[in-house]
Amino acid sequence: MNNIKAIIFDAYGTLFDVNSAAEKCKNKIGKKWEDFANHWRTTQLEYTWLRSLMNRHKDFWKITEDSLNKSMNVYKINFEMKNELLNLYKILSTFNEVPETLKSLKKKNFKLAILSNGTPKLLNELVASNKLENIFDDIFSVESVGIYKPFHKVYDLPIQKYKIKKHEVAFLSSNTWDVSGAGNYGYNSIWVNRTKNTFDNLDYEPKFEIDNLKKLISILS
């Protein structure tokens, strides 16, 4: 990790809490809010993979809406809440340690970027709503290549922009499939395992496993 030149972050689930939209409505949704939020997220991811395999690309916002429609049907949630949930998804909260950690990293000599399935508009709104506009050198979206992670062309984007080697990238994600995708591509992948999950068997072991982003500082010291 001594040769790292760029630190690349996944957005959803890594920097931004994907369950925070439903959590803000938990009094309306009831006790099932967390199961509903997890179903929404799982369906959203499944749709990205299936559309990539079918070569039927839709942007992430449309997939987010499609997966919400299904999840609201499954959990019998009043569709009058749909716009409220979608609007909250545009301003997801960061995890607690994220702003402080990013500001500390900004003081060091690294390129800092997001590499995400999200559309540029969605990602820029998220960054702005959490007052992180001056942190990132770049926000890379899969829309540049028209296919979702973990397709290799997505991981090409920072390499092409910064003219660096794959092993000069530290990549962080909370999603095991993304850690494996980036690691098999050649990045130094770090798993942000906040919820004590079990890693997948996808021919890659993360370089490090941390339970919050703050621990990245010591890894890079």
Secondary structure, DSSP 8 states (H G I E B T S, - for coil): -TT--EEEE--BTTTB-TTHHHHTTHHHH-TTHHHHHHHHHHHHHHHHHHHHHHT----HHHHHHHHHHHHHHHTT--GGGHHHHHHHHTT--B-TTHHHHHHHHHTSS-EEEEEESS-HHHHHHHHHHTT-TTT-SEEEEGGGTTS-TTSHHHHHHHHHHHT--GGGEEEEES-HHHHHHHHHHT-EEEEE-TT------SS---SEEESSGGGHHHHH-
